[in-house]
Amino acid sequence: MTDSSGPLEYEVAVVGGGPAGMTTALYTTRLGHRTVVFEKEGGRHTAVNHVHNLLGVSENVSGQELATHAVDQLDQYGGDFYPDAVESVTRIDDRPDADGDDGGAAETTDADSETDDGGTGPDRPRFRLETAHATVDADRVVFATGFRDRSPDVPELERFTGRGLHYCLHCDAYTLGDGPVFVLGHTESAAHVAMTMLNFTPDVDLLLDDRKPEWDEETADQLDAHPVDRIDTAVVSAYDDESIDEDEPPWLGGLEFADSVGPRPTDSRTESGDGTERDYLGGFAMYGSVYNAGLPADLGCDRRDDGAIAVDERRETSVDGVYAVGDVTHGQNQTTIAISDGAYAGLAIHKDLRIFPKSLADLEDGDGETDLEQSVPASQSDLRARMRRVREVDVHPGLRGPSPGRE
């Protein structure tokens, strides 16, 4: 991946290879822009056992399988994917060595970075990405770095993530319908998730884990009126569901409490010494999240009060030429919403980068018909070759083997 002649050059560099970042890259690549995606090892989405609510995709597909398919698609269209960590992103004209000592990067100014039509010209803002194994220059940067869930401080519980321990109500409430469910947390969001789960099951425990509640009086009154069993005592451990075959990954069976919590309103559970074990089908941990926004913040991108990156309807940040998509901008934790963000950003970047149509102001500045003909088509030759190859395979299915539904 390294290049001794200088930085690798791209029009679009995407930091993060989840659904939002990969969708952005697919759009920009198919729209004729040289694009690279950097994804450090793993990612939150790849840990998902089953992808939910994605039309046309089976629930048996895991996040890792979806990610692998996305990389294959990007490669087919001519984009580049590197499993590499991005260590820094800077504007080239902000670098101390921007006077040419950096190996050829020339200083730019705001005056010559934009064309009269609001698009970008040869001196458009450029960014430098330093990764673990390479240096890359790009015209546009997209952050799709997501967020991290705050894990519960309960021994043994985190190993059941995705197999009884969940973080996304809209993803997994369906899976836990009509069973005993817990919500672990002591905040406003935990209280409201517990009440919301009554839409799916009558058997909901709100576990404060020996912490003081942080919700307001209105939420307290609201919670008291709902048939949610509030348990204040500490949760000391989690245990396996013994009905699961030993050859299968372990699933959560239930939780053990430090003190006796009494019988469940709908079903008594076993007392174990001074404590209590309660079986659960599963539950949610509600301790908030941390946005992976360090790189865009270092670049000067504005953040919202909760730490997410602020973007406009085009998914562009407060820094010209820098975009952000997916959970790092809102934490919705939904594959479909992340894909939508990527599509919006991909289209916006294309409109920002594309050379044609030329504005009347550009044409009046001296871009004659002969000059235009020499620059047509604008997409680079290797990407156009990919377009021809993909088209030939699509028109002539024999080039790729039998395909269902084709004559």
C-alpha positions in Angstrom: 0.0 0.0 0.0 2.9 2.3 0.4 4.2 4.4 -2.4 7.8 5.7 -2.4 6.9 8.4 -5.0 4.7 10.3 -2.5 1.2 10.2 -1.0 -1.5 8.1 -2.7 -4.1 10.4 -4.2 -7.9 10.0 -4.1 -10.9 12.2 -4.6 -12.7 10.7 -1.6 -11.3 9.1 1.5 -13.8 7.3 3.9 -12.7 6.6 7.5 -14.9 3.7 8.7 -16.1 0.6 6.8 -19.6 0.1 8.4 -22.9 0.4 6.4 -22.7 4.2 6.3 -19.1 4.5 5.2 -19.3 1.6 2.6 -22.5 3.0 1.1 -20.9 6.4 0.7 -17.9 4.8 -1.0 -20.1 2.7 -3.3 -22.0 5.8 -4.4 -18.9 7.9 -5.0 -17.1 5.1 -6.8 -20.0 4.3 -9.1 -20.3 8.0 -9.8 -16.8 8.1 -11.1 -14.7 9.3 -8.2 -11.5 7.6 -7.1 -12.4 6.4 -3.6 -10.6 4.7 -0.7 -12.1 3.2 2.5 -10.0 2.7 5.7 -11.4 0.3 8.3 -9.4 -0.7 11.3 -9.7 -4.3 12.5 -13.2 -5.2 13.3 -16.0 -2.7 13.9 -19.2 -2.5 15.9 -21.4 -3.7 13.0 -19.3 -6.8 12.3 -20.1 -8.1 15.7 -23.9 -8.3 14.9 -25.0 -11.9 14.7 -28.1 -11.1 12.7 -28.9 -8.0 10.5 -32.4 -6.8 11.2 -34.9 -4.6 9.2 -32.9 -4.6 6.0 -35.3 -5.2 3.2 -34.3 -8.1 1.0 -31.6 -9.4 3.3 -32.2 -12.5 5.3 -32.1 -12.4 9.1 -29.6 -15.2 8.9 -27.0 -12.7 7.5 -24.5 -11.5 10.1 -22.9 -8.1 10.2 -19.6 -9.6 9.2 -21.1 -11.3 6.1 -22.8 -8.0 5.1 -19.5 -6.2 5.5 -17.6 -8.8 3.4 -20.2 -8.4 0.6 -19.9 -4.6 0.7 -16.1 -4.9 0.3 -16.5 -7.2 -2.7 -19.0 -4.7 -4.3 -16.6 -1.8 -3.8 -13.7 -3.8 -5.3 -15.9 -4.7 -8.3 -16.7 -1.1 -9.0 -13.1 0.0 -8.7 -12.8 1.4 -5.2 -10.1 0.6 -2.7 -10.5 -0.9 0.7 -7.7 -1.1 3.3 -8.0 -2.7 6.8 -5.8 0.1 8.2 -6.2 2.5 11.1 -6.2 6.2 10.3 -4.1 8.0 12.8 -4.6 11.6 11.8 -6.4 13.8 9.3 -5.2 17.4 8.6 -5.8 20.0 6.0 -2.7 20.3 3.8 -2.8 24.1 3.9 -2.9 23.9 7.7 0.2 21.8 8.0 3.4 23.5 9.2 5.3 22.2 6.1 2.6 23.3 3.6 5.2 25.5 1.7 6.3 22.5 -0.2 8.7 20.8 2.2 6.2 17.9 2.6 7.0 16.4 -0.7 5.0 18.4 -3.1 1.8 19.5 -1.3 1.2 23.2 -2.2 -0.4 25.7 0.0 -4.0 26.7 -1.0 -6.2 29.6 0.1 -9.9 29.9 0.5 -9.9 32.3 -2.5 -8.7 29.7 -5.0 -10.3 26.6 -3.5 -13.7 27.2 -4.9 -15.1 27.9 -8.4 -17.8 30.5 -9.1 -20.5 27.9 -9.2 -19.9 26.7 -5.7 -18.2 23.6 -6.8 -14.5 22.8 -6.6 -11.7 23.3 -9.1 -8.1 22.1 -9.3 -7.1 23.9 -6.1 -10.0 22.5 -4.1 -9.3 21.9 -0.4 -7.2 18.8 0.1 -6.7 16.7 3.2 -3.8 14.4 4.3 -4.6 11.1 6.1 -1.8 9.4 7.9 -2.5 5.7 8.4 -0.6 3.0 10.0 0.9 2.0 6.7 0.5 4.8 4.2 0.0 8.5 3.6 -3.0 9.5 1.5 -4.2 12.9 0.1 -7.9 13.3 -0.7 -10.1 16.1 -1.9 -13.0 15.1 0.4 -13.0 13.2 3.7 -15.9 11.2 5.1 -16.0 10.1 8.8 -18.1 7.0 9.4 -16.5 6.1 12.8 -19.6 5.2 14.8 -19.8 5.0 18.5 -19.2 2.6 21.4 -21.8 1.4 23.9 -20.9 1.8 27.6 -20.8 -1.8 29.0 -22.5 -2.8 32.2 -20.3 -3.4 35.2 -21.7 -6.9 35.8 -19.3 -9.9 35.8 -19.8 -12.4 33.0 -22.6 -10.4 31.4 -20.7 -8.8 28.5 -19.8 -12.2 27.0 -23.5 -12.6 26.2 -23.5 -9.5 23.9 -25.9 -10.2 21.0 -27.0 -13.5 22.7 -29.2 -12.1 25.5 -27.5 -8.8 26.2 -28.6 -6.1 23.8 -28.2 -2.3 23.3 -30.7 -1.5 20.6 -34.4 -1.5 21.4 -35.5 -1.2 17.8 -33.3 -4.0 16.7 -34.0 -6.6 19.4 -37.3 -5.9 21.2 -38.9 -8.2 18.6 -36.6 -11.1 19.6 -37.5 -10.7 23.3 -41.3 -10.6 23.0 -43.4 -12.5 25.4 -40.5 -13.4 27.7 -39.0 -12.2 31.0 -36.9 -9.2 30.1 -34.6 -6.8 32.1 -33.5 -3.3 31.5 -30.2 -2.5 33.3 -29.6 1.2 34.1 -30.6 4.1 36.3 -31.1 7.0 33.9 -34.1 8.6 32.1 -33.4 6.5 29.0 -33.4 3.2 31.0 -36.7 4.1 32.6 -38.3 4.8 29.3 -36.9 1.7 27.6 -38.4 -0.4 30.5 -41.8 1.1 30.0 -41.5 0.8 26.2 -40.8 -2.9 26.6 -44.3 -3.4 27.9 -45.4 -3.1 24.3 -43.7 -6.5 23.8 -44.0 -8.4 27.1 -45.7 -8.1 30.4 -42.7 -9.3 32.3 -40.2 -6.3 32.6 -37.6 -5.7 35.4 -35.8 -2.4 35.7 -32.4 -3.1 37.4 -30.7 -0.2 39.1 -27.7 -2.3 40.2 -27.4 -0.5 43.5 -27.3 3.0 42.0 -29.5 6.0 42.6 -32.0 6.8 39.9 -31.3 9.8 37.8 -34.7 10.4 36.3 -36.9 13.4 37.2 -40.1 13.4 39.2 -42.4 13.2 36.2 -40.6 10.1 35.0 -40.7 8.6 38.5 -44.5 9.1 38.7 -44.9 7.7 35.2 -42.8 4.7 36.1 -44.7 4.0 39.3 -47.9 3.8 37.2 -46.5 1.2 34.9 -46.3 -2.6 35.8 -42.5 -2.6 35.8 -40.7 -4.4 38.6 -38.0 -2.1 39.9 -35.1 -3.8 41.6 -32.5 -1.7 43.4 -30.1 -4.3 44.6 -26.8 -5.0 42.9 -26.4 -7.5 40.1 -23.4 -9.7 40.9 -23.2 -12.1 37.9 -24.8 -13.6 34.8 -25.2 -17.3 34.0 -25.7 -19.5 30.9 -28.9 -20.8 29.5 -28.4 -24.5 30.3 -30.9 -25.6 27.6 -28.5 -24.5 24.9 -26.5 -27.3 23.3 -22.8 -27.3 24.4 -21.7 -27.1 20.8 -23.5 -23.8 20.3 -22.4 -20.4 21.5 -23.6 -19.7 25.1 -26.8 -17.6 25.6 -27.8 -15.7 28.6 -29.9 -17.7 31.1 -30.3 -15.1 33.8 -28.8 -12.9 36.4 -27.8 -13.3 40.1 -28.5 -10.6 42.6 -26.6 -9.7 45.8 -29.7 -9.8 48.0 -33.1 -11.4 47.9 -35.4 -9.5 45.6 -38.4 -11.6 46.3 -40.6 -13.6 43.8 -41.3 -12.2 40.4 -44.9 -10.9 40.1 -45.7 -13.4 37.4 -43.4 -16.3 38.2 -41.3 -17.1 41.3 -37.6 -17.8 40.9 -35.1 -19.7 42.9 -33.4 -18.3 46.0 -29.6 -18.9 46.0 -28.1 -18.4 49.4 -28.6 -14.8 50.5 -29.3 -13.7 46.9 -31.7 -14.5 44.1 -31.4 -15.9 40.6 -33.8 -14.7 38.0 -34.0 -16.3 34.6 -34.3 -13.9 31.6 -34.9 -14.3 28.0 -32.6 -11.3 27.6 -32.4 -7.5 28.1 -30.9 -4.2 27.5 -28.0 -2.3 29.0 -28.6 1.5 29.0 -25.5 3.3 30.1 -25.1 5.6 27.2 -22.6 5.7 24.4 -19.3 7.3 23.4 -18.9 8.8 19.9 -15.7 8.0 18.1 -15.3 11.6 17.1 -11.7 12.3 18.0 -10.4 12.6 14.4 -13.2 15.0 13.2 -12.9 17.0 16.4 -9.2 17.4 15.9 -9.9 18.7 12.4 -12.3 21.4 13.8 -15.7 19.8 13.1 -18.4 21.1 15.4 -20.0 18.7 17.8 -23.5 18.5 19.3 -24.0 18.7 23.1 -24.0 14.9 23.3 -20.7 14.6 21.5 -22.0 13.6 18.1 -20.6 15.3 15.0 -22.9 18.0 13.7 -23.8 17.8 10.0 -26.3 19.5 7.6 -28.8 17.9 5.4 -26.0 17.0 2.9 -24.1 15.3 5.8 -21.4 17.9 5.5 -19.7 19.1 8.7 -18.8 22.6 9.7 -15.4 22.1 7.9 -15.6 22.6 4.2 -15.1 19.3 2.3 -15.5 17.1 5.4 -18.6 14.9 5.8 -19.8 12.6 8.5 -22.3 9.8 8.2 -24.0 7.1 10.4 -23.9 6.7 14.1 -21.1 9.2 14.7 -23.7 11.9 13.8 -26.8 10.6 15.7 -26.2 7.2 17.4 -29.5 5.8 15.9 -27.8 2.3 15.7 -29.8 1.3 12.6 -28.3 -0.3 9.5 -31.0 1.2 7.3 -30.5 4.7 8.6 -26.7 4.4 8.2 -27.2 3.3 4.6 -29.4 6.3 4.0 -26.8 8.7 5.4 -24.2 7.2 3.1 -26.4 7.6 0.1 -27.1 11.2 0.9 -23.4 11.9 1.4 -22.4 10.1 -1.7 -24.7 12.1 -3.9 -23.7 15.4 -2.3 -20.0 14.7 -2.7 -20.6 13.8 -6.4 -22.4 17.1 -7.0 -19.6 18.9 -5.2 -16.7 17.2 -7.1 -18.1 16.7 -10.6 -16.6 18.8 -13.4 -19.7 18.9 -15.6 -21.9 20.7 -16.3 -19.7 23.8 -16.3 -21.3 27.0 -15.1 -21.8 30.0 -17.3 -19.4 31.9 -15.2 -16.7 29.2 -15.9 -17.4 29.3 -19.6 -17.2 33.1 -19.7 -13.8 32.8 -18.0 -12.4 31.2 -21.1 -13.3 27.5 -21.0 -14.0 27.2 -24.7 -15.5 24.2 -26.6 -12.1 22.9 -27.5 -10.9 22.9 -23.9 -14.0 21.1 -22.8 -13.7 18.4 -25.4 -10.2 17.7 -24.2 -11.4 17.1 -20.7 -14.3 14.8 -21.6 -15.0 12.4 -20.1 -14.1 13.5 -16.6 -13.9 10.1 -14.9 -10.5 8.5 -14.9 -9.8 5.9 -17.5 -9.4 2.9 -15.1 -12.7 3.6 -13.5 -14.3 3.9 -16.9 -12.8 0.5 -17.8 -14.5 -0.9 -14.7 -17.8 0.5 -15.8 -17.4 -1.3 -19.1 -16.5 -4.5 -17.4 -19.4 -4.4 -15.0 -21.8 -3.5 -17.9 -20.5 -6.4 -20.0 -21.0 -8.9 -17.1 -24.5 -7.5 -16.5 -25.5 -7.7 -20.2 -23.7 -11.0 -20.8 -24.4 -13.2 -17.7 -22.3 -16.0 -19.2 -19.2 -14.1 -18.2 -20.0 -14.6 -14.5 -21.9 -17.9 -14.7 -25.6 -18.8 -14.3 -27.8 -16.2 -12.6 -31.3 -16.9 -11.3 -34.0 -15.1 -13.3 -31.9 -14.4 -16.4 -32.4 -15.9 -19.8 
